[in-house]
Amino acid sequence: MTVGFSTIPEEAKIWVFPSNRKFYPQEIEEISKSVETFLNNWKSDRDPIECSFLIKHDRFIIITANDTEYNLSLEAQDTLTSFIIELEKKYEVVLLDKINVCYKQGEFVQYKDIVEFKKMIKNKGVSDKTTVFNNMITVKEELRYNWEINIMESWLGRLVK
């Protein structure tokens, strides 16, 4: 059952699904409806899951679930993954790849595979001032403090000289 994003506790589980391309405006509306429908029917051991979502920068699907009073069942987590795979197929995007890099270039969010990003670092196309997205966060509170971060605070920082 979906609730307001701000009503989900800060210590709740979060998933960030970065798209390998920006969503088109009509896709955002469709994706929002699909995600909301899925979340309104999402259950853990037959109990509705208190959850919410955001779409940020026309590229990230962010889902949070209140698991502070009970653990989400493995089946519920598998169901979420299956739903995300369906979105990947329908919109011909990659959403489950967390290793490739999303970063800001001016006001725009870019997506590069790790090999291309390493080349950009080597060719000085990325500096120690670059903002990257840490899509490995697992707790809602981290969305505010540990998601959009300076490259030097990320695992990629060791690659920047």
Buried (B, 14 or more C-beta within 10 A) or exposed (E): EBEEBEEBBBEBBBBBBBBBEBBEEEBBEBBBEBBEEBBEEBBBEEEEBBBBBBBBBBBBBBBBBBBBEEEBBEEBBEBBEEBBEEBBEEBEBBBEBEEBBBBBEEEEBBBBBEEEBBEBBEEEEBEEEBBBBBBEBEBBEBBEEBBBBEBBEBEBBEBBE
